[in-house]
Amino acid sequence: MERVSRFFRSTVAGPLVAFLVVATFASLATPRFLQPQNLSNVSLQVATVAVVSIGATLVILTGGIDLSPGSTVALVTCTLAILVKNMGLPLPVGILLVLLLGVACGFVNGFFSTYGRIPSFIVTLATMSIYRGLAFLITKGTPIFSVSPALEPLFYGKLLGIPLPFYYVVILYALGSLFLRNTVQGRAIYAVGGNESAARLTGIAVNRSKLLAFVVAGLTAAIGGVLLTAWLNSGSPNYGAELGLQSIAAAVIGGASLVGGYGSMIATLVGALTVAVVQNGLNLLAVPASWQEITLGIVIVAAVGLDMWKSSIGRAFSKLFRQT
């Protein structure tokens, strides 16, 4: 009982329970969910959301919000397609340039929301429109297909029989967790989100920490854009429309507090898996897109509620343990 009590008080308890509930429901609702081919598809689908969610979590930990990752992804896919297919640049060079583009997009978000003292919600709401507008501008609204045959192995390739996106996600989340737990800047991000005034008084460079979070968010959005381009072998200004909401949903389902200072990378990964399973299950059941959005919203509220109540559940198990 004591172990159960500690589990319900842990950061990952609420997200993990939510994931298990959603996965169980999906497996009961359609027998196709547990088929190996579908589970493989889920693992591929979750990769982009999971990668983008790393940056979203960092921004939320500082007490900010980033609405622009989906538009950054769209801009990255279009830019990579133009650089590689239309301009003939080598694929590695194109990837490097779009990663720098993602960093630049994140820097713009961070600079105006920190040093410019404009609320991050307003800044990223504006850049969400600007970045997607730029994607439409440079492509004239026309998708670019068949970018490069070298792109497909980056997404569909396997190592030791395991799809490469699995390794991307594991490595990036390991780096994210190490950064938050074992570096000065990572602990500063928690401190800034927990109490910005106290963090400033202790000598933490608050604006620099917030700016770093946005820059990393731009980088992870760019990585997500590269993965999406490799997945579809194309670039389009319409790509990534839902990634902004999905990345925030993954972080929130993972227990990250929207006021900042609380959350973890591992819990965010569980949240991303939950989002992917919800969408996959609804697609298998041929649920209309409108109801998919409604269902995702309900899952977010339920997951946050469960995470808020986990302390009470843990205390209840503690009392039961003492009584027995």
Buried (B, 14 or more C-beta within 10 A) or exposed (E): EEEBBEBBBBBBBBBBBBBEBBBEBBBEBBEBBEEEEBEEBBBBBBBBBBBBBBBBBBBBBBBBBBBBBBBBBBBBBBBBBBBBBEEEBEBEEBBEBBBEBBBBBBBBBBBBBBEEEBEBEEBBBBBBEBBBBBBBEBBEEEBBEEBBEEBBEBBBEEEEEEBBBBBBBEEBBEEBBEBBEEEEBBBBBBBBBBBBEEBBEEEBBBBBBBBBBBBBBBBBBBBBBBBBBBBBBBBBBBBBBBBBBBBBBBBBBBBBBBEBBBBBBBBBBBBBBBBBBBBBBBBBBEBEEEEBEEBBEEBBEBBBEBBEEBEEBBEEBBEEEEEE
